[in-house]
Amino acid sequence: MDDLPPELVVKILNRLNDSEDLARSRVASKRLNSLWREVRAVNLVCTLPRYSKSRSIAVTPFKTIFKNLVEDSRNVRSVSIGVDKALSGMSFDDLAEEDSDELYLTDVEFVRAWLPRVRDDLETLSISDFWIQSCWRRSDVLALISSNCSKLVKLEVRNAWLSVVGLTQMPNLRHLTLEFIRLDDENLEMVNDCFPFLQVLNLIGVGGLKEPRIHLLHLKSCHWTVSNAPLSLAILAPNLLELRLKCNKPKSLVLETPKLVKFCLSVEDAEGVSFSELGELDTLEVVSPDMYRLIRNTRFGNKIRKLAVDSVKTIEDSERLKLGLGTLLEAFPGIVSLTLSHVTWSNIKRYFQREGLVHMKGADTTLKQITARVQTSDYADVSFIRYILHNCKGLTDVRLVMHQDTDPRVRDLLISACTMSNQRVRWRWGTWAEGGEDIWVSNGT
């Protein structure tokens, strides 16, 4: 290390994921200690082993290590301090009384002790708090950050209770992530007013909302996981391109997003879901047990090329939940690629078995590829696949992913029956397991 050029050493130090390693190396090397001031990023994470060690023997407090690193630095542009996810399983009973503040990282007094040292050049700030120490104490850290960090571009806060009192406008902020946050901004009015130039907004598990309304003119990407409480949701974002929205049973969902290109919607009950046509939508992923009503009542647009459908639950016979493949192809006549979860595949196969050979309106269109997970395989799958191929004349690529517990003999029968009778199709076979990714085992023909 002593023979390396200073610029290269600083570059290496900037790539360390945990600045505690850097703190130890500074003690061991005079050269590293002298070059530390050139480092542009401070990243410190309290791991479960470190936390356990601090409770059994005397070690330097976590906050003290962090403050020392910040105080000895200059021109820091990125700060990340947090608690490892491994500690998330701890309960209040696991805490000793003297530990009640050691990992409370959104404590305003703690942040005020180090933030002024780095505020002039800070561009990225991430704080991941210790929920069992932060959830019962409201923090004014947002107001402190907004009044000190005029150059901040990216802000992430996790596992905290945040007040918006005193929050001021941050015109340079482009990326905001609030994850597992209790937020005292019922309708998101302060978020809209104080972060007007956001381009990326992630609201993951944010509680405390009543009738939230996102109104951001420059927003391009949004990931919003909504708790069960809000019944009325609205997104007004004329330049939004990508949206991932997960909600439960909204009575009202308003989307004014005319430029939306990619949309992932997860909803439990689709009765209150309807919005203006999304005329530019190209890629759609829908997750809902109420799939039939969602498709019938909602105008997703006619430019969709890629569609993924997950019905989540196996449906019973009912008028509103009859979901056949023809329903999908009629609702989305321009799709080229269709991806089906194992539940959706099972549902539309059962619909086929009930209704028999019914011509699918719009089937002779643009569909080229089907990818489907199959839970259990039997000869009904062969009949169903042949029915699809007979109706979808342009289909040339079929990818079937069978559950890893499928009987090998059944799997081999399905593969043989499909490939021998449908030579125009390029087949691809794979396996899947709960919670895992698809494993492709054959490219077929």
C-alpha positions as CSV (number, residue, x, y, z in Angstrom):
1,M,0.0,0.0,0.0
2,D,2.9,2.4,0.8
3,D,4.2,2.1,-2.8
4,L,0.9,3.0,-4.5
5,P,0.2,6.5,-5.8
6,P,-1.9,8.7,-3.4
7,E,-4.7,9.1,-6.0
8,L,-5.0,5.3,-6.3
9,V,-5.0,4.8,-2.5
10,V,-7.8,7.4,-2.1
11,K,-9.8,5.7,-4.9
12,I,-9.5,2.4,-3.0
13,L,-10.6,4.0,0.3
14,N,-13.6,5.5,-1.4
15,R,-14.8,2.0,-2.4
16,L,-14.9,0.6,1.1
17,N,-18.4,-0.4,2.0
18,D,-17.9,0.0,5.7
19,S,-15.8,3.0,7.0
20,E,-15.2,1.1,10.3
21,D,-12.6,-0.9,8.3
22,L,-11.1,2.5,7.3
23,A,-11.1,3.6,10.9
24,R,-9.0,0.6,11.9
25,S,-6.6,1.0,9.0
26,R,-6.0,4.6,10.0
27,V,-4.7,3.4,13.3
28,A,-2.4,0.8,11.7
29,S,-1.0,3.0,8.9
30,K,0.3,6.6,9.1
31,R,-0.1,6.9,5.3
32,L,-3.7,5.9,5.4
33,N,-4.3,8.2,8.3
34,S,-2.9,11.1,6.3
35,L,-4.9,10.3,3.2
36,W,-8.2,9.8,5.0
37,R,-9.1,13.4,4.7
38,E,-9.4,13.0,0.9
39,V,-12.1,10.4,1.1
40,R,-15.4,11.6,-0.2
41,A,-17.7,9.0,1.4
42,V,-18.4,7.9,5.0
43,N,-20.4,4.6,5.3
44,L,-20.9,3.1,8.7
45,V,-23.2,0.2,9.5
46,C,-23.8,-1.3,13.0
47,T,-23.9,-5.1,12.4
48,L,-25.5,-7.7,14.8
49,P,-22.1,-9.0,15.8
50,R,-20.9,-5.5,16.7
51,Y,-24.0,-4.7,18.6
52,S,-23.8,-8.0,20.6
53,K,-20.1,-7.3,21.3
54,S,-20.8,-3.8,22.6
55,R,-23.2,-5.2,25.2
56,S,-20.7,-7.7,26.6
57,I,-17.4,-5.8,26.6
58,A,-16.3,-2.2,26.5
59,V,-16.0,-0.9,22.9
60,T,-16.0,2.5,21.4
61,P,-19.7,3.6,21.0
62,F,-21.0,3.4,17.4
63,K,-22.0,7.0,17.4
64,T,-18.6,8.1,18.6
65,I,-16.8,6.2,15.8
66,F,-19.1,7.9,13.3
67,K,-18.6,11.4,14.6
68,N,-14.8,10.9,14.7
69,L,-14.8,9.8,11.1
70,V,-16.9,12.9,10.0
71,E,-14.9,15.4,12.1
72,D,-11.6,14.2,10.7
73,S,-12.8,14.4,7.0
74,R,-13.1,17.2,4.5
75,N,-15.1,17.6,1.3
76,V,-17.4,14.6,2.1
77,R,-20.1,14.2,-0.5
78,S,-21.8,11.1,0.7
79,V,-22.8,10.0,4.1
80,S,-24.5,6.7,5.0
81,I,-25.1,5.6,8.6
82,G,-27.4,2.7,9.6
83,V,-28.3,-0.4,11.5
84,D,-28.0,-3.7,9.7
85,K,-31.3,-5.5,8.8
86,A,-30.2,-8.4,11.0
87,L,-31.1,-6.3,14.1
88,S,-34.7,-5.8,12.8
89,G,-35.9,-9.0,14.6
90,M,-35.1,-7.6,18.0
91,S,-37.9,-6.6,20.4
92,F,-38.2,-4.1,23.2
93,D,-37.6,-6.8,25.7
94,D,-34.1,-7.4,24.2
95,L,-33.0,-3.9,25.0
96,A,-31.2,-2.9,28.2
97,E,-32.2,0.5,29.7
98,E,-28.8,1.9,29.0
99,D,-29.1,1.0,25.3
100,S,-32.1,3.2,24.6
101,D,-30.2,5.9,22.7
102,E,-27.1,4.3,21.3
103,L,-28.6,3.5,18.0
104,Y,-31.2,6.2,17.7
105,L,-29.7,7.7,14.6
106,T,-32.4,10.2,13.6
107,D,-32.0,11.9,17.0
108,V,-31.8,15.6,16.1
109,E,-29.1,16.3,18.8
110,F,-26.9,13.5,17.3
111,V,-27.3,14.7,13.7
112,R,-26.8,18.3,14.7
113,A,-23.4,17.3,16.2
114,W,-22.0,16.1,12.9
115,L,-24.1,17.5,10.0
116,P,-22.6,21.0,10.0
117,R,-19.2,19.5,9.4
118,V,-20.2,18.1,6.0
119,R,-23.2,20.1,4.9
120,D,-21.4,22.4,2.4
121,D,-20.5,19.6,0.0
122,L,-23.0,16.8,0.9
123,E,-24.9,15.4,-2.1
124,T,-26.1,12.0,-0.8
125,L,-27.4,11.2,2.7
126,S,-28.7,7.9,4.0
127,I,-29.9,7.2,7.5
128,S,-31.3,3.8,8.5
129,D,-32.5,3.9,12.1
130,F,-33.0,1.2,14.7
131,W,-36.8,0.9,14.8
132,I,-37.2,-0.2,18.4
133,Q,-35.4,2.9,19.5
134,S,-36.8,5.4,17.0
135,C,-40.5,4.3,16.5
136,W,-41.8,6.0,19.7
137,R,-39.9,9.3,19.3
138,R,-40.8,11.8,16.7
139,S,-37.8,13.3,15.0
140,D,-37.4,16.8,13.4
141,V,-34.4,15.6,11.4
142,L,-36.0,16.5,8.1
143,A,-36.2,20.2,9.0
144,L,-32.6,20.1,10.2
145,I,-31.4,18.5,6.9
146,S,-33.4,20.9,4.7
147,S,-32.0,23.9,6.5
148,N,-28.4,22.7,6.3
149,C,-27.9,20.7,3.1
150,S,-28.6,23.0,0.1
151,K,-26.6,20.8,-2.3
152,L,-28.3,17.5,-1.3
153,V,-29.4,15.5,-4.4
154,K,-30.3,12.2,-2.8
155,L,-31.9,11.5,0.6
156,E,-32.9,8.2,2.1
157,V,-34.4,7.7,5.6
158,R,-35.6,4.3,7.0
159,N,-37.2,3.0,10.2
160,A,-38.2,6.3,11.9
161,W,-41.0,8.6,13.0
162,L,-40.6,11.9,11.0
163,S,-42.1,15.3,11.6
164,V,-42.4,17.8,8.8
165,V,-42.6,20.8,11.1
166,G,-40.0,23.3,9.9
167,L,-39.3,21.5,6.7
168,T,-38.1,24.0,4.0
169,Q,-37.8,23.7,0.3
170,M,-34.9,21.7,-1.2
171,P,-34.8,22.6,-4.9
172,N,-31.7,20.4,-5.7
173,L,-33.2,17.2,-4.3
174,R,-33.9,14.7,-7.1
175,H,-34.1,11.4,-5.3
176,L,-36.1,10.7,-2.1
177,T,-36.6,7.3,-0.3
178,L,-38.7,7.0,2.8
179,E,-39.0,3.3,3.9
180,F,-40.8,2.0,6.9
181,I,-41.5,5.5,8.1
182,R,-44.3,7.0,10.2
183,L,-44.7,10.4,8.5
184,D,-46.6,13.4,9.9
185,D,-47.7,14.5,6.5
186,E,-51.2,13.1,6.1
187,N,-51.8,14.2,2.5
188,L,-48.1,14.5,1.4
189,E,-48.6,18.3,1.0
190,M,-45.2,19.1,2.5
191,V,-43.4,16.5,0.4
192,N,-44.9,18.0,-2.7
193,D,-44.2,21.6,-1.7
194,C,-40.6,21.1,-0.3
195,F,-39.3,18.7,-2.9
196,P,-40.7,20.1,-6.1
197,F,-38.0,18.9,-8.4
198,L,-38.0,15.2,-7.4
199,Q,-37.3,12.8,-10.2
200,V,-37.3,9.6,-8.2
201,L,-39.7,9.0,-5.2
202,N,-39.8,5.8,-3.2
203,L,-42.5,5.6,-0.4
204,I,-42.2,2.0,1.0
205,G,-44.4,1.2,4.0
206,V,-45.0,4.9,4.9
207,G,-47.7,5.2,7.6
208,G,-49.6,8.2,8.9
209,L,-51.3,9.0,5.6
210,K,-55.0,9.7,5.1
211,E,-55.7,10.9,1.6
212,P,-52.2,11.0,0.1
213,R,-51.7,12.9,-3.2
214,I,-48.5,13.0,-5.0
215,H,-48.3,16.1,-7.2
216,L,-44.8,16.4,-8.7
217,L,-44.3,17.9,-12.1
218,H,-40.8,16.5,-12.7
219,L,-41.2,13.0,-11.3
220,K,-40.0,10.2,-13.6
221,S,-39.9,7.1,-11.4
222,C,-42.1,6.2,-8.4
223,H,-42.3,3.2,-6.1
224,W,-45.2,3.4,-3.7
225,T,-46.2,0.7,-1.2
226,V,-49.3,2.0,0.5
227,S,-50.5,0.8,4.0
228,N,-54.1,-0.3,4.5
229,A,-55.3,3.0,6.0
230,P,-55.6,5.4,3.0
231,L,-58.7,4.8,0.9
232,S,-58.1,7.6,-1.5
233,L,-54.9,7.8,-3.6
234,A,-53.8,10.2,-6.3
235,I,-50.7,10.6,-8.4
236,L,-50.5,13.7,-10.6
237,A,-47.2,13.5,-12.4
238,P,-47.2,14.5,-16.1
239,N,-43.7,13.3,-16.8
240,L,-43.8,10.0,-14.9
241,L,-42.4,7.1,-16.9
242,E,-42.2,4.2,-14.4
243,L,-44.7,3.4,-11.5
244,R,-44.7,0.5,-9.1
245,L,-47.8,0.8,-6.9
246,K,-49.0,-1.6,-4.3
247,C,-52.2,-0.9,-2.4
248,N,-55.0,-2.9,-0.7
249,K,-58.6,-1.8,-1.2
250,P,-58.7,1.8,-2.4
251,K,-62.1,3.4,-2.8
252,S,-60.5,5.9,-5.2
253,L,-57.4,5.7,-7.3
254,V,-56.6,8.7,-9.5
255,L,-53.7,8.6,-12.0
256,E,-52.9,11.5,-14.2
257,T,-49.7,10.1,-15.7
258,P,-50.1,10.5,-19.5
259,K,-46.4,9.6,-20.3
260,L,-46.3,6.4,-18.2
261,V,-44.4,3.7,-20.0
262,K,-43.9,1.0,-17.4
263,F,-46.5,0.1,-14.7
264,C,-46.6,-2.5,-12.0
265,L,-49.9,-2.5,-10.1
266,S,-50.6,-4.7,-7.1
267,V,-54.1,-4.4,-5.6
268,E,-56.3,-6.6,-3.4
269,D,-59.7,-5.3,-4.4
270,A,-60.2,-3.6,-7.7
271,E,-63.7,-2.2,-7.2
272,G,-62.5,1.4,-6.8
273,V,-59.8,1.3,-9.4
274,S,-60.4,3.2,-12.6
275,F,-58.4,5.9,-14.3
276,S,-57.9,7.7,-17.6
277,E,-56.4,5.7,-20.5
278,L,-52.6,5.3,-20.2
279,G,-51.9,6.0,-23.9
280,E,-48.2,5.5,-23.8
281,L,-48.0,2.4,-21.6
282,D,-45.7,-0.3,-23.1
283,T,-45.1,-2.7,-20.1
284,L,-47.7,-3.7,-17.6
285,E,-47.4,-6.1,-14.6
286,V,-50.6,-6.7,-12.7
287,V,-50.9,-8.6,-9.4
288,S,-54.4,-9.0,-8.0
289,P,-57.0,-11.7,-7.0
290,D,-59.6,-9.5,-8.6
291,M,-58.1,-9.7,-12.1
292,Y,-61.2,-10.0,-14.2
293,R,-62.8,-6.9,-12.8
294,L,-59.6,-4.9,-12.9
295,I,-59.1,-5.7,-16.6
296,R,-62.8,-5.0,-17.5
297,N,-63.1,-1.7,-15.6
298,T,-59.7,-0.1,-16.3
299,R,-58.3,1.4,-19.5
300,F,-54.7,0.6,-19.6
301,G,-54.2,1.7,-23.2
302,N,-53.7,-0.1,-26.5
303,K,-49.9,0.2,-26.9
304,I,-49.0,-2.4,-24.3
305,R,-46.4,-4.8,-25.7
306,K,-45.3,-6.7,-22.6
307,L,-47.9,-8.1,-20.1
308,A,-47.3,-10.0,-16.9
309,V,-50.3,-11.3,-14.9
310,D,-50.4,-12.8,-11.4
311,S,-53.9,-13.7,-10.0
312,V,-52.4,-14.4,-6.6
313,K,-55.2,-16.7,-5.5
314,T,-57.0,-19.7,-7.2
315,I,-60.4,-18.5,-8.1
316,E,-63.7,-20.3,-7.7
317,D,-66.5,-20.2,-10.3
318,S,-68.2,-16.8,-10.2
319,E,-69.4,-14.4,-12.8
320,R,-66.9,-11.6,-12.1
321,L,-63.9,-13.9,-11.7
322,K,-64.1,-15.8,-15.0
323,L,-60.7,-15.3,-16.5
324,G,-59.8,-16.9,-19.7
325,L,-56.9,-16.4,-22.1
326,G,-59.3,-14.8,-24.5
327,T,-60.2,-12.2,-21.9
328,L,-56.5,-11.1,-21.7
329,L,-56.0,-11.1,-25.5
330,E,-59.1,-9.1,-26.1
331,A,-58.2,-6.5,-23.5
332,F,-54.6,-6.3,-24.7
333,P,-54.7,-6.9,-28.4
334,G,-51.2,-5.6,-29.1
335,I,-49.1,-7.6,-26.7
336,V,-46.0,-9.4,-28.0
337,S,-45.0,-11.0,-24.7
338,L,-47.2,-12.6,-22.0
339,T,-46.0,-13.8,-18.7
340,L,-48.3,-15.8,-16.4
341,S,-47.8,-16.8,-12.7
342,H,-48.6,-20.4,-11.8
343,V,-51.9,-19.3,-10.2
344,T,-53.0,-17.5,-13.4
345,W,-52.0,-20.4,-15.6
346,S,-54.1,-22.7,-13.4
347,N,-57.1,-20.3,-13.5
348,I,-57.2,-19.9,-17.2
349,K,-56.6,-23.6,-17.8
350,R,-59.6,-24.3,-15.5
351,Y,-61.6,-21.8,-17.5
352,F,-60.6,-23.6,-20.7
353,Q,-61.7,-27.0,-19.2
354,R,-65.1,-25.6,-18.3
355,E,-65.8,-23.7,-21.5
356,G,-64.1,-26.0,-24.0
357,L,-62.8,-25.0,-27.4
358,V,-64.0,-21.4,-27.6
359,H,-62.5,-19.1,-30.3
360,M,-60.4,-16.3,-28.7
361,K,-61.3,-13.0,-30.2
362,G,-58.2,-11.1,-31.2
363,A,-56.0,-14.2,-30.8
364,D,-54.6,-13.9,-34.4
365,T,-52.7,-10.8,-33.6
366,T,-49.2,-9.9,-32.3
367,L,-48.5,-12.4,-29.5
368,K,-45.1,-14.0,-30.1
369,Q,-44.0,-15.3,-26.7
370,I,-45.6,-16.9,-23.6
371,T,-43.8,-17.5,-20.4
372,A,-45.7,-19.5,-17.7
373,R,-45.0,-21.1,-14.4
374,V,-46.8,-24.4,-14.0
375,Q,-47.6,-25.7,-10.5
376,T,-48.7,-29.2,-11.4
377,S,-48.5,-30.8,-14.8
378,D,-50.9,-33.3,-16.3
379,Y,-52.3,-34.1,-19.8
380,A,-54.7,-31.2,-19.4
381,D,-51.7,-28.9,-19.9
382,V,-51.0,-30.6,-23.3
383,S,-54.5,-30.0,-24.5
384,F,-54.5,-26.4,-23.2
385,I,-51.1,-25.7,-24.9
386,R,-52.4,-27.1,-28.2
387,Y,-55.5,-25.0,-27.9
388,I,-53.3,-21.9,-27.4
389,L,-51.1,-22.7,-30.4
390,H,-54.1,-23.4,-32.6
391,N,-55.6,-20.0,-31.8
392,C,-52.4,-17.9,-31.6
393,K,-51.0,-18.4,-35.0
394,G,-48.1,-16.0,-34.5
395,L,-46.8,-17.6,-31.4
396,T,-43.2,-18.8,-31.9
397,D,-41.7,-18.9,-28.4
398,V,-43.1,-20.8,-25.4
399,R,-41.3,-20.9,-22.1
400,L,-42.7,-23.3,-19.5
401,V,-41.3,-23.3,-16.0
402,M,-42.4,-26.3,-13.9
403,H,-42.4,-26.6,-10.2
404,Q,-39.3,-28.4,-8.8
405,D,-41.4,-31.1,-7.2
406,T,-43.1,-32.1,-10.5
407,D,-42.8,-35.8,-11.2
408,P,-40.0,-36.2,-13.7
409,R,-42.1,-38.7,-15.7
410,V,-44.9,-36.1,-16.0
411,R,-42.5,-33.4,-17.0
412,D,-40.9,-35.6,-19.7
413,L,-44.3,-36.5,-21.0
414,L,-45.3,-32.8,-21.3
415,I,-42.0,-31.9,-23.0
416,S,-42.3,-34.8,-25.5
417,A,-45.9,-34.1,-26.3
418,C,-45.4,-30.4,-26.9
419,T,-42.2,-30.5,-28.9
420,M,-43.1,-33.3,-31.2
421,S,-46.4,-31.9,-32.3
422,N,-45.5,-28.2,-32.6
423,Q,-42.3,-27.9,-34.5
424,R,-42.7,-24.2,-35.4
425,V,-42.4,-23.2,-31.8
426,R,-39.1,-22.6,-30.0
427,W,-39.5,-24.3,-26.6
428,R,-37.7,-23.5,-23.4
429,W,-38.0,-25.4,-20.2
430,G,-37.2,-24.6,-16.6
431,T,-38.0,-25.2,-13.0
432,W,-39.1,-22.9,-10.2
433,A,-39.5,-23.0,-6.4
434,E,-41.4,-20.7,-3.9
435,G,-39.4,-17.5,-3.3
436,G,-36.8,-18.5,-5.9
437,E,-35.9,-17.4,-9.4
438,D,-36.6,-19.5,-12.5
439,I,-33.8,-22.0,-13.4
440,W,-33.6,-22.7,-17.1
441,V,-32.6,-26.2,-17.9
442,S,-33.2,-26.5,-21.6
443,N,-33.3,-24.1,-24.6
444,G,-35.5,-26.6,-26.5
445,T,-35.7,-26.4,-30.3
